[in-house]
Amino acid sequence: MKGLYLLAVSLIASTALADGLSIAITDTRQGMVGYEDGVFSGPMASRYQCAIDGLNQAYTVTTFPRTRALRLLKHHQVDLGLPLARTPIRDTYASFSGALFEIEFHLFTQAAETDTPPDTEQVAVVWTSGVLPLIEELGHEVIPVDNHQVGVAMVKRGRTQGVVIPGPLVQVMSPDLEGLVGHRFTTMELGLYVDQNQPELLERLVLAII
């Protein structure tokens, strides 16, 4: 009987390992990480590809808006989400892999502004960004926008005093940012989030990263 039990456990474990992982990529339109023709693409792709390949497990990748990807992680409907910055709120419902990148965020203002605007000034930020809570904590009035291009246009038209852009996108967006002045704003850890109900997957992912 004991032998049958161990065999059943072994079969379940083998089936789980054989099942493909479900991976959610968030907001690929921002250009940091995408997925094309079976491989990750974009300026941050190589480290994510190495981390996922290190799991030695089949996977499927689907693109979602960031809010939906986070909701799927929260409700255990996907195994992994990337690229995602670490925040205290996200840590309450998913497990962070460890940092693949230290990502700088830059605050862009009108050329006349030579210093970071005062805490009372308005700052535009993509409303799903992990940096948004920090902007609020620093006393800025947050102007939520759907994408970075909208925030940049608002600054140029004088409708807000600044816009926060992740470092990897600064060069990509350089034509849009022409005429604005960049200021270093803050740094955050960027990596993957894992379904909180899968500690074994998290352990394997951490080992693949280090």
C-alpha positions in Angstrom: 0.0 0.0 0.0 2.8 2.3 0.9 4.5 1.6 -2.4 1.3 2.5 -4.3 1.1 5.8 -2.4 4.6 6.7 -3.3 4.0 5.8 -6.9 0.9 8.0 -7.0 2.9 10.9 -5.5 5.6 10.4 -8.0 3.1 10.4 -10.9 1.5 13.6 -9.7 4.9 15.3 -9.4 5.9 14.2 -12.8 2.6 15.4 -14.3 3.0 18.8 -12.6 6.6 19.1 -14.0 5.4 18.2 -17.4 2.6 20.7 -17.5 3.6 24.0 -19.1 4.0 27.1 -17.1 1.7 30.0 -17.9 3.6 33.3 -18.2 2.0 36.7 -18.4 4.0 39.5 -20.1 2.8 43.0 -19.2 2.5 46.0 -21.4 4.8 45.0 -24.2 3.9 48.2 -26.1 6.3 49.9 -23.7 9.2 48.1 -25.4 11.1 46.6 -22.5 10.3 42.9 -22.9 8.2 41.2 -25.6 7.7 37.7 -27.0 8.0 36.9 -30.6 8.5 33.6 -32.5 9.1 31.6 -29.4 11.7 33.9 -27.8 11.7 36.9 -25.6 12.6 40.2 -27.3 13.5 43.7 -26.3 16.4 45.4 -24.4 15.7 43.4 -21.2 14.9 40.1 -22.9 18.2 38.2 -22.4 18.1 38.0 -18.6 14.4 37.0 -18.6 15.1 34.4 -21.2 17.9 32.9 -19.2 15.8 32.8 -16.0 12.9 31.0 -17.8 15.2 28.6 -19.6 16.8 27.8 -16.3 13.5 26.2 -15.1 13.8 23.5 -17.8 10.1 23.4 -18.2 7.7 24.0 -21.1 5.8 27.3 -21.0 3.3 29.4 -22.8 3.4 33.2 -22.9 0.4 35.6 -23.2 0.4 39.4 -23.3 -1.9 41.2 -20.9 -2.4 44.8 -19.7 -0.5 45.1 -16.5 -3.6 45.4 -14.3 -5.0 42.2 -15.7 -1.7 40.3 -15.4 -1.5 41.3 -11.7 -5.1 40.3 -11.1 -4.4 36.9 -12.7 -1.4 36.5 -10.4 -3.4 37.5 -7.4 -6.1 34.8 -8.2 -3.5 32.1 -9.0 -4.6 32.0 -12.7 -1.0 32.4 -14.1 2.3 31.1 -12.8 4.6 34.0 -13.6 4.4 37.7 -14.4 7.0 39.9 -16.0 8.5 42.5 -16.2 7.3 43.8 -12.9 8.9 46.1 -10.3 8.8 45.1 -6.7 6.3 46.9 -4.5 4.9 46.2 -1.0 1.4 45.9 -2.4 2.4 43.2 -4.9 4.4 41.4 -2.2 1.1 40.7 -0.3 -0.3 38.5 -3.0 2.6 37.2 -5.1 6.3 36.2 -4.5 9.1 38.3 -6.0 11.9 36.3 -7.7 14.7 38.6 -6.8 16.0 41.5 -8.8 17.1 40.9 -12.4 17.6 44.7 -12.8 17.9 47.8 -10.7 15.7 50.1 -12.8 16.0 53.9 -12.5 13.0 56.1 -13.0 13.5 59.6 -14.4 11.4 62.7 -14.0 11.1 64.8 -17.1 10.1 68.5 -16.8 10.0 71.5 -19.0 13.5 72.8 -19.9 13.0 75.9 -17.7 12.9 73.6 -14.6 16.5 72.9 -13.5 15.7 71.0 -10.3 13.2 68.4 -9.2 9.8 70.1 -8.8 8.6 70.7 -5.3 6.5 68.0 -3.5 3.3 69.9 -4.2 3.7 69.8 -8.0 1.8 67.5 -10.3 3.5 64.5 -11.8 2.1 62.3 -14.6 2.7 58.5 -14.4 1.2 55.5 -16.1 -1.6 54.5 -13.7 -0.5 50.9 -13.4 3.2 51.7 -12.7 4.7 50.3 -9.5 6.4 53.6 -8.9 3.0 55.4 -8.5 2.7 54.8 -4.7 6.2 56.2 -4.1 5.3 59.4 -6.0 2.3 59.8 -3.8 4.3 59.2 -0.6 6.7 61.9 -1.7 3.8 64.4 -1.7 3.4 64.8 -5.5 -0.1 65.1 -6.9 -0.4 62.1 -9.3 -1.9 62.6 -12.7 -2.6 59.1 -13.9 -2.2 58.5 -17.7 -2.7 55.5 -20.0 0.8 55.6 -21.4 4.1 57.5 -21.2 3.5 59.3 -24.5 0.4 60.9 -23.1 2.3 62.1 -20.0 5.1 63.6 -22.1 2.5 65.5 -24.3 0.9 66.9 -21.1 4.2 68.2 -19.8 4.9 69.9 -23.2 1.5 71.5 -23.2 1.9 72.7 -19.6 -1.0 70.5 -18.3 1.3 68.9 -15.7 4.8 69.8 -14.3 6.5 66.4 -14.8 6.3 62.9 -16.1 8.0 59.8 -14.7 9.6 57.4 -17.3 11.5 54.1 -16.6 15.1 54.3 -17.5 15.1 51.6 -20.2 12.5 53.6 -22.2 14.3 56.9 -22.0 16.5 56.1 -25.1 13.6 54.5 -26.9 11.5 57.6 -26.3 14.3 60.2 -27.0 12.5 61.8 -29.9 9.4 62.3 -27.8 11.4 63.6 -24.9 13.3 66.2 -26.9 13.0 69.7 -25.3 12.5 68.2 -21.8 15.0 67.9 -19.0 15.5 64.6 -17.2 16.1 64.2 -13.4 17.0 61.0 -11.6 13.9 60.2 -9.5 14.2 56.8 -7.8 15.4 53.2 -8.3 13.4 50.1 -8.0 14.0 46.3 -8.3 12.7 44.7 -11.5 12.2 41.0 -11.9 9.4 38.4 -12.0 6.5 37.7 -9.7 5.4 34.1 -9.0 2.1 32.7 -8.0 2.2 32.8 -4.2 0.9 29.2 -4.0 3.9 27.8 -5.7 6.9 28.0 -3.4 8.7 25.2 -5.2 8.5 27.2 -8.5 9.8 30.2 -6.7 12.8 28.2 -5.3 13.6 26.9 -8.8 13.4 30.4 -10.3 15.7 31.9 -7.6 18.2 29.1 -8.3 18.0 29.8 -12.0 18.7 33.5 -11.5 21.6 33.4 -9.0 
